Structures are given as C-alpha cells and as structure tokens.
C-alpha cells in the first residue's frame, strides 16, 4: 500500500488547469517546410511519422494556428476521393467538423479534392500543387513508469502525455502501437479530477472510447488514471508501471 498520494490527485482543479495551459508546444503536429504534392506529403508522413495530420476540433484548429503562424497553405490529411465524394482524413475516418475560410465548402472541378491549412482556415487545393505540410506523430516510450512519472517524462523530453481526441487519432495511434507495444496497455494523458475525467493537455472531452461507453464516476484514488487498451480507455491503477505515449 502506498504511503503517500500521487501529486496530481491532491492538486486543486484550478492548479491542474494551470499545469495544462503551460504544458508546452502542440507536439502531435510536425511541420515539414519542404514543398511536395499532397500524395508525396502523405507518403513522407507515413514513412517518417504516422500520417498527414488530422484536425479534430476547434481546439486543435486554434492551437495549430497559434503554434504555427504560417501564411502559406500547408497540406493536412483532408481529402475527398472522387469515388466517395465524402470528406475523409488520410488516417481513415470521416471529417466531423470543418473550418473553411469562406464559412463553407467551395465548389471545385478537381476530381480528387484535398485540403490545406493556413492561420486557422481550410482551403481546397489542387492535389498536384506543391505545398509544405503537417504530419501527425506520437512517441511510444517502452520504458515502464507510473502514470505520474510518465507525465513528467513526456513534459521533460517531449510536449505532453498524449491525448486520443478522435476516432482518427485512435486509428493512427493503434497503427503506431500495432507492431511495437510491449504490453497490452499504455498510459495516456487522461486523469480523473474533481470535475471529472480530463485530458492533461487541455484537449476537450468530445470523444468517448471508454470500454463501458461510460466514464468511471468517482473512481478510487489509485484508479484515477487511464490507459489505452486495444482501442478503448480503461481506468487503471496509477501506481502500476506501464509503457506510455507522448507527443
């Protein structure tokens, strides 16, 4: 039995929010300045990182604009294949929220439309034009640590303990873990506080992947940390030592 409580479980909710707001750069996005076609950018991201970047929600869109004030349009994983005529992310899931520059999708004669990002706005570009681009990436740390030690490691060496903010991110992270994870579970940046379960990087809780479809209410102190297990989240003993994912 542990003789002392975890630091984060004793912090006030307000102080935890302060910790979130200063947790560093928006590390899941990697900006590549070299201009390539959309297909070439996708292949580069899949070779060196995970995939072209998805933008899950208003929070991601805003943080990306704040972190990278780039006037030129840069590829993201936004695509509308002619075969489906449905906007999809390169990682495989449908786009749920749009941030078009004009307030709506612009009609285009392009057979296969793709999207670029600039200062918080989305634009439709020709797929064969050359643009810089954003990749999505997370880092798997195979060294086992408690949840709190994993958080400290991620914030010291990277940006933060990773959130899993959408179906697309879940698919991309699973593709990263598939051939590498040494355990059936990995720590993620989800923790229970006074006002419920929250991502420690400030990501809004708009996506649900709890194994029971409902978040655990008032879990015991030692069970207030979450781990990712085969595409679902589970409350797990914070003092167990697991591998983890940072960005």
JORAJO-V37975 format. One record per pair of residues at least 4 apart in sequence whose ideal C-beta (glycine too) atoms are under 7 Angstrom apart, sorted by the first residue. I is the first residue (numbers start at 0). J is the second residue. D is the distance in whole Angstrom. If there is no record, write none. Layout:
i=(I	I)
j=(J	J)
d=(D	D)
This chain:
i=(1	4	4	4	5	5	6	6	7	7	7	8	8	10	10	12	12	12	12	13	14	15	15	16	17	18	19	19	19	20	22	22	22	22	22	23	23	23	24	24	25	25	25	26	26	26	26	27	27	27	27	28	28	28	28	29	29	29	29	30	30	30	31	31	31	31	32	33	34	34	34	35	35	35	35	35	36	36	36	36	36	37	37	37	37	38	38	39	40	40	40	40	41	41	41	42	43	44	44	44	44	44	45	48	48	48	49	49	49	49	49	49	50	50	50	50	50	51	51	51	51	51	51	52	52	52	52	52	53	53	53	53	53	53	53	54	54	54	54	54	55	55	55	55	55	56	56	56	56	57	58	58	58	59	60	60	60	61	61	62	63	63	64	64	68	69	69	70	70	71	71	72	72	72	72	72	72	73	73	73	73	73	73	73	74	74	74	74	75	75	75	75	76	76	76	77	77	77	77	77	77	78	78	78	79	79	79	79	80	81	81	85	86	87	87	88	88	88	90	90	90	91	91	92	92	92	97	98	98	98	99	99	99	100	100	100	101	105	107	107	109	109	111	112	113	113	114	114	114	115	115	115	116	116	117	124	124	135	136	137	137	137	137	137	137	138	138	138	138	139	139	139	139	139	139	140	140	140	140	141	141	143	143	143	144	144	144	144	144	145	145	145	145	146	146	146	146	147	147	148	149	149	149	149	150	150	150	151	152	153	153	153	153	154	157	157	158	159	159	159	159	159	160	160	160	160	160	160	161	161	161	161	161	162	162	162	162	162	163	163	163	163	163	163	164	164	164	165	165	166	166	167	168	169	169	169	170	171	172	172	173	173	176	176	180	180	181	182	182	183	183	184	184	184	184	184	185	185	185	185	185	185	186	186	186	186	187	187	187	187	188	188	188	189	189	189	189	190	190	190	190	190	191	191	191	191	192	195	196	196	197	198	198	207	208	208	208	209	209	209	209	210	210	210	215	218	218	218	221	221	221	222	222	222	223	224	224	225	225	225	225	226	226	226	227	228	235)
j=(238	8	9	220	147	237	10	147	15	147	190	220	223	14	15	16	192	193	194	17	18	19	192	20	21	22	199	200	201	201	154	158	159	199	200	154	158	159	66	158	62	63	66	157	158	159	246	135	136	137	246	52	63	133	135	48	133	134	136	67	131	133	43	131	132	134	131	131	129	130	131	39	40	43	129	132	40	126	127	128	129	41	74	113	126	42	126	43	44	51	74	132	45	51	89	46	47	48	49	50	51	134	50	134	135	136	135	136	137	171	174	175	76	89	90	135	171	74	75	76	89	132	134	75	76	133	134	135	76	88	90	135	165	167	168	59	60	63	75	116	59	164	165	167	168	96	164	203	205	61	62	202	203	63	64	98	119	65	119	66	67	116	118	119	118	73	117	117	118	117	131	115	116	117	122	124	130	115	116	117	130	131	132	133	115	130	132	133	114	115	116	133	88	89	90	86	88	94	113	114	121	87	89	113	84	85	86	112	111	110	111	93	94	93	94	92	94	167	167	170	171	167	170	166	167	170	121	119	120	121	103	104	121	120	121	122	105	123	112	123	125	126	126	123	124	126	121	122	123	122	124	130	121	133	122	128	130	171	246	161	172	175	244	245	246	157	244	245	246	175	176	179	180	242	244	152	242	243	245	181	242	240	241	242	148	149	152	240	243	149	237	238	240	150	186	224	237	151	237	152	153	160	186	243	154	160	199	155	156	157	159	160	245	159	245	246	246	188	199	200	245	246	186	187	188	199	243	245	187	188	244	245	246	187	188	198	200	202	168	169	172	187	208	227	168	202	206	169	206	170	206	171	172	173	208	230	174	175	176	244	177	230	180	185	185	242	242	241	242	228	229	226	227	228	235	241	226	227	241	242	243	244	224	226	241	243	225	226	227	244	198	199	200	196	198	225	232	197	199	223	224	225	195	196	218	223	197	214	204	214	204	202	204	212	230	231	232	213	214	231	232	231	232	233	234	222	223	234	236	237	238	234	235	236	237	235	237	232	233	234	235	233	235	241	232	233	239)
d=(6	5	5	6	5	6	7	6	7	6	6	6	6	5	5	7	5	4	6	7	7	7	6	6	7	7	6	6	4	6	6	7	5	7	6	7	4	6	6	6	5	6	4	6	3	7	4	6	7	6	4	5	6	5	7	6	7	4	5	6	7	6	7	6	5	6	5	7	4	6	6	4	5	6	6	7	7	6	5	7	6	6	5	4	4	7	7	6	6	6	5	4	6	5	6	6	6	5	7	5	5	4	6	4	7	4	5	5	7	5	7	6	6	5	5	5	6	6	6	3	4	7	6	5	6	4	6	4	5	4	6	6	7	4	7	5	5	7	6	7	5	5	4	7	7	6	7	6	6	6	6	6	5	6	7	5	6	6	7	6	6	7	5	4	7	6	6	7	7	7	7	4	7	5	5	6	6	6	6	7	6	5	5	6	6	5	4	7	6	7	5	6	5	3	6	7	7	7	6	3	7	6	6	5	6	7	5	4	6	5	5	6	4	6	6	6	6	5	5	5	5	7	5	4	4	6	7	7	6	5	6	6	5	4	6	6	6	6	6	5	6	7	6	5	6	5	5	7	6	5	5	6	6	7	7	5	7	6	7	5	6	6	5	7	5	6	7	5	7	6	6	6	7	7	6	7	6	5	6	5	5	4	6	6	4	5	6	6	7	7	6	5	6	7	5	4	4	7	7	6	6	6	5	4	6	5	7	6	6	5	5	5	4	6	4	6	6	6	7	4	7	7	7	7	3	6	6	6	6	6	4	6	5	7	5	4	5	4	5	5	6	6	7	6	5	5	6	7	5	6	7	6	6	6	6	6	7	7	6	7	6	6	4	7	6	6	6	6	5	6	7	4	7	5	7	6	6	5	6	5	5	6	7	6	5	4	6	7	5	6	6	4	6	6	6	4	6	7	6	6	6	7	7	5	6	4	6	7	7	5	7	4	7	7	7	5	5	6	5	7	5	4	7	5	5	4	5	5	5	6	6	5	7	6	6	6	4	5	7	6	7	6	4	6	6	5	6)
